[in-house]
Amino acid sequence: MGLDCGCEATTRRAARRCCRRGAPHGPPPGAFALANRRAVGLALYRNVRYGSRPADWVPVNGRMRATTDTEAASGPSPRQEEVLDAVLDLLAEGRDALTMSAVAQRAKCSKETLYKWFGDRDGLLTATVRWQASKVRAGDSDGARLDASALQASLEAFAANWLKVISSRTSVALNRVAIGHAGSGKSNLGEIVLANGRFAIGARLKPLLEAARGAGLMTFGDTEAAFRTFFGLVGRDVQIRLLLGDRLRLTEAEIARDAARATQQFLTLHGAGKAPAAAGKTRFNHRKDT
């Protein structure tokens, strides 16, 4: 019988044990099973998968690269999203020492199901970061359909989505924990956030920038340098202020305004021609952040 938690119990009694008590269906795993679980966990840390879906980072010619927007479009199932939400909630509540038991209890599923889906704690954290980062999309990078208006719209959408993500309560909590672990060596969460957050997001936007350059809409030499310029114009000091405890609250209107301003500034620096007329006439009222 199929259960909401994703496991496959064969009797109602087994289902009750799994979903209500969090117990595995069979006897405790032996040494071989535990060793295999660790091996699976290590593999999932390098290349997290939901079933047969692609991970954000995949091996290509012996090196890891981030997947494209199309590859990353297949995300977790609705039930897996509930589990990842539980992880974010626990981190936002200050649960630095996140455990599989705590996640299983909050998500109302068994630890066996978590290990089946994510391999181990690193795999679960990687999937959580990856899911957060997947909310930031770069738009269509097909040069044949790309014009100045489409480029501006894609950049503004990217900037707005990224600002929403980094200013969210859960993202702030996740990054605080990652910074703490990176400084203390407690875990590799910092590496996980960096690889599946900033680097993965950059890999999604760069094809759009290169397509715009190929279409004669932008001029720049190094793609990474151009991306970092845009990244800085969008983020400004927002993330560092939030991480340090500033009670900055961005409304939808403010996020849209900041995204439009960053895009206009970026196109002024690197645009091959004039930005669309609507952007040139946009007026920005500078708010006083407190």
C-alpha positions in Angstrom: 0.0 0.0 0.0 1.3 3.5 -0.8 1.7 5.9 2.0 1.9 9.7 2.1 5.4 9.5 3.6 6.6 7.8 0.5 7.4 4.4 1.9 5.8 1.1 0.7 4.3 -0.8 3.6 2.6 -4.0 2.7 0.2 -4.2 5.7 -1.8 -1.7 7.7 0.2 -2.6 10.8 3.5 -1.8 9.1 2.0 1.5 7.8 1.0 2.5 11.4 4.5 1.7 12.6 6.1 3.8 9.9 3.8 6.9 9.8 2.8 7.2 13.4 5.8 5.9 15.3 8.6 6.6 12.9 9.8 3.0 13.1 11.3 1.1 10.2 9.3 -1.7 8.6 11.8 -4.5 9.4 14.5 -5.3 11.9 17.4 -2.8 12.5 19.8 -2.7 9.6 23.0 -4.7 10.0 26.6 -3.6 9.5 26.5 -4.2 5.8 23.3 -2.1 5.4 24.8 0.8 7.4 28.0 0.8 5.4 25.9 0.8 2.2 23.8 3.7 3.6 27.0 5.7 4.2 28.2 5.0 0.7 24.8 6.1 -0.8 24.9 9.2 1.4 28.3 10.2 0.1 27.2 9.7 -3.5 24.0 11.7 -2.9 26.1 14.5 -1.3 28.0 14.8 -4.6 25.0 14.4 -6.8 21.6 14.6 -5.0 18.8 13.1 -6.9 15.0 12.7 -6.4 14.5 9.3 -8.0 15.7 9.7 -11.6 15.6 13.4 -11.6 18.8 15.4 -12.3 20.8 17.1 -9.5 21.9 20.7 -9.6 25.5 19.6 -10.0 26.4 16.8 -12.4 29.7 15.3 -13.6 30.8 16.4 -17.1 34.3 15.4 -18.4 35.5 14.7 -14.9 34.3 18.0 -13.5 31.1 19.1 -11.7 28.9 21.6 -13.4 25.5 23.1 -12.4 22.4 22.0 -14.3 20.5 24.4 -16.5 17.1 25.8 -15.7 15.5 23.1 -17.8 17.4 20.4 -16.0 16.6 21.8 -12.6 12.9 22.3 -13.4 12.1 18.7 -12.2 12.2 19.2 -8.4 11.0 17.3 -5.4 7.5 15.8 -5.1 4.9 17.7 -3.0 5.6 15.3 -0.1 9.3 15.9 -0.4 8.7 19.6 -0.4 7.0 19.2 2.9 10.1 17.5 4.3 12.3 20.3 3.0 10.0 22.9 4.5 10.4 21.1 7.8 14.2 21.4 7.5 13.9 25.1 6.8 11.5 25.6 9.7 13.8 23.8 12.1 16.8 25.9 11.0 14.7 29.1 11.2 13.9 28.1 14.8 17.6 28.0 15.6 18.0 24.2 15.5 21.7 24.4 14.7 22.3 20.7 15.5 19.8 19.5 12.9 19.1 15.7 13.2 17.3 13.3 11.0 15.1 12.4 14.0 14.0 16.0 14.4 13.2 16.3 10.7 11.3 13.0 10.7 9.3 14.1 13.7 8.5 17.5 12.3 7.6 16.2 8.8 5.7 13.2 10.2 7.5 10.5 8.4 10.0 7.9 9.3 13.8 8.2 9.3 13.9 5.3 7.0 12.0 7.3 4.4 14.5 10.2 4.8 17.4 7.9 4.3 15.7 6.4 1.2 15.1 9.8 -0.3 18.2 11.8 0.7 20.9 9.3 1.8 22.1 11.1 4.9 22.0 14.5 6.6 24.4 16.0 4.1 22.1 14.8 1.3 19.1 16.3 3.0 20.8 19.6 3.5 22.0 19.7 -0.1 18.5 19.0 -1.3 17.1 21.8 0.9 19.6 24.4 -0.4 19.1 23.2 -4.0 15.3 23.6 -3.6 15.7 27.1 -2.2 18.1 28.1 -5.1 15.7 26.6 -7.7 13.3 29.4 -7.0 15.7 31.8 -8.8 15.3 31.4 -12.5 17.2 33.1 -15.3 14.6 33.1 -18.1 14.9 32.1 -21.8 18.5 32.2 -23.1 17.5 31.4 -26.8 19.4 34.1 -28.7 17.0 33.7 -31.7 14.1 35.0 -29.6 16.0 37.4 -27.4 15.5 41.2 -27.8 16.1 44.1 -25.5 12.7 44.0 -23.9 12.9 40.2 -23.3 16.4 40.6 -21.8 15.4 43.3 -19.4 12.3 41.3 -18.3 14.4 38.2 -17.7 17.0 40.1 -15.7 14.4 41.9 -13.6 12.6 38.6 -12.9 15.9 37.0 -11.9 16.8 39.9 -9.6 13.3 40.0 -8.0 13.3 36.2 -7.3 16.8 36.3 -5.8 15.9 39.2 -3.5 12.8 37.3 -2.3 14.9 34.3 -1.6 17.8 35.9 0.3 15.4 38.1 2.3 13.2 35.3 3.5 13.4 34.2 7.1 14.4 30.6 6.2 17.2 31.7 3.9 18.7 34.0 6.5 18.6 31.2 9.1 20.2 28.7 6.7 23.0 31.0 5.7 23.7 31.9 9.4 24.1 28.2 10.3 26.3 27.6 7.2 28.5 30.5 8.1 28.9 29.3 11.6 29.7 25.8 10.5 32.2 27.1 7.9 34.1 29.0 10.5 34.1 26.2 13.1 34.6 23.3 10.8 31.6 21.6 12.4 30.3 20.4 9.0 30.5 21.0 5.3 27.3 22.9 5.2 29.1 26.0 4.0 30.4 24.1 1.0 26.9 22.8 0.3 25.3 26.3 0.4 28.1 27.7 -1.8 27.9 25.0 -4.5 24.2 24.7 -4.6 23.4 28.3 -4.0 25.6 31.0 -5.4 27.5 28.9 -7.9 24.4 27.1 -9.2 22.5 30.4 -9.5 25.4 31.9 -11.4 25.5 28.9 -13.8 21.8 29.5 -14.6 22.2 33.2 -15.4 25.4 33.1 -17.5 23.8 31.4 -20.5 21.4 34.3 -20.7 24.2 36.8 -20.5 26.2 35.0 -23.2 23.1 34.8 -25.4 22.6 38.5 -25.0 26.2 39.2 -26.0 25.8 36.9 -29.0 22.6 38.7 -30.1 24.5 42.1 -29.9 22.5 43.3 -26.9 25.4 43.3 -24.4 29.1 43.9 -24.4 31.5 42.4 -21.8 34.6 40.3 -21.8 34.5 37.8 -18.9 31.1 36.3 -18.2 31.9 35.6 -14.6 32.9 39.2 -14.0 29.7 40.4 -15.7 27.6 38.1 -13.5 29.3 39.3 -10.3 28.6 42.9 -11.3 24.9 42.2 -11.7 24.9 40.1 -8.5 26.4 43.0 -6.6 24.0 45.6 -8.1 21.0 43.4 -7.1 22.1 42.3 -3.6 23.9 45.5 -2.5 24.1 45.3 1.3 20.7 43.6 1.8 22.0 40.1 2.7 24.8 41.1 5.0 22.5 43.4 6.9 19.9 40.6 7.3 22.6 38.2 8.4 23.8 40.6 11.1 20.3 41.1 12.5 19.0 44.1 10.7 15.2 44.0 10.8 15.0 45.1 7.1 11.7 44.2 5.5 11.3 44.3 1.8 7.8 44.6 0.4 6.8 43.2 -3.0 6.8 46.7 -4.5 10.3 47.5 -3.1 11.7 44.3 -4.4 10.3 45.0 -7.9 11.6 48.5 -7.8 15.1 47.4 -6.6 15.2 44.7 -9.3 14.3 47.2 -12.0 16.9 49.7 -10.8 19.7 47.0 -10.7 18.8 45.9 -14.2 18.8 49.4 -15.5 22.2 50.1 -13.9 23.6 46.8 -15.3 22.4 47.5 -18.8 23.9 51.0 -18.6 27.2 49.4 -17.8 27.1 46.5 -20.3 24.3 47.2 -22.7 25.3 47.4 -26.4 22.5 50.0 -27.0 20.0 52.0 -25.0 17.8 50.2 -22.5 14.1 50.0 -23.4 12.3 53.3 -23.2 10.2 52.2 -20.3 13.3 51.5 -18.2 14.8 54.9 -19.0 11.7 56.7 -17.8 11.5 54.8 -14.5 11.8 57.0 -11.5 13.0 55.6 -8.2 12.1 57.0 -4.8 15.0 56.1 -2.5 13.6 54.9 0.8 15.4 55.4 4.0 16.3 52.0 5.4 16.1 51.7 9.1 
